Amino acid sequence: MTVADPRLSDAPAHSRTSLLGRRRGGRPSRFPRVAAYVALTKPRIVELLLITTIPVMLFAADGLPSGWLVLTTFVGGALAAGSANTLNCYFDRDIDALMKRTENRPLVTGAVTPRQALVFATVLGLASTALFVAFVNVLSAALAVGAILLYVVGYTLLLKRRTSQNIVWGGVAGCMQVLIGWTAVTGSLSWAPFVLFGVIFLWTPPHYWPLSVRYREDYANAGVPMLPVVAKPTTVSRQIVAYTVAMVLCSLLLVPLGGAGVVYGFAALVLGLAFLGQTIGLHRRATRFERETGGRDAGTLEQLRRISPMGVFHGSITYLTLLSVAVAVDPFLRISWPF
């Protein structure tokens, strides 16, 4: 996620592009246009999605798959995600201009024109498909195309501005990397990748809704009905806890349905309970806040001070990262269950 640069928010529109081309140290970048195109792909989101790809490939291969296969799958997945994110920026440029969190994206500042972004997204999508077809397999290519369509059409165009459950069903696109990684190795699908698909699907609301609480005012100003905009804090926190419980239970299914060993099973249980504890803490703070304010909306800043949602957001990233590590190392430290 990008954090708004205060220099950009205060700068006139004609000067924002030049500021985008500066590094953090204040020196002009040699490649401001390249940096703008990279920003369109939302590299931090791409990185988070791809955290799951390589571990799944290791699990599917029950060891080390071909290095070339890992590289081409990784690059192909990154290109597909970059294409989807760029198209998201293209279609959401109107509401991005209304939100402090996104007001400095390249299409808002003018660093990249809408036509240039559309061409860039198309090139990335075609390159991803070609790479998968040529060096991986057709099934993985089809899943990559499906992920792009789900994110752009399903989430961005159909769900995001219409329902508070947008991120729940829109999160399906982010789960596709698991299936892509599995099919890249095996050429087929089985129960194991769908269990991991389910984990990420159920992980998405506890990951994104705390961030939506943090930027609740932004989404409200832009008219985007994220759940924290239309529901009370306790409703949001209660659903976060419920999804987390379901996520932990789903993660444990990889033992009977996917053949995961003791290392993964122990890690999934410990990590899941630790993250569940964080979400329960969030619900307690939300309940206390709502009780003390009599259910009145005391404003975003007060919510942030009292509810502190970002700890759960960062905790969700830690959970998924460490669970992916457990998926990756389990084939190499395979300890069978005694029963």
Secondary structure by P-SEA (a helix, b strand, c coil): ccccccccccccccaaaaaaaccccccccccaaaaaaaaaaaaaaaaaaacaaaaaaaaaacccccaaaaaaaaaaaaaaaaaaaaaaaaaaaaaaaacccccccccccccccaaaaaaaaaaaaaaaaaaaaacccaaaaaaaaaaaaaaacccccccccccccccccccccccaaaaaaaaaacccccaaaaaaaaaaaaacccccaaaaaaaaaaaaaaccccccccccaaaaaaaaaaaaaaaaaaaacccccccccaaaaaaaaaaaaaaaaaaaaaaaaaaaaaaaaccccccaaaaaacccaaaaaaaaaaaaaaaaaaaaacccbbbbbcc
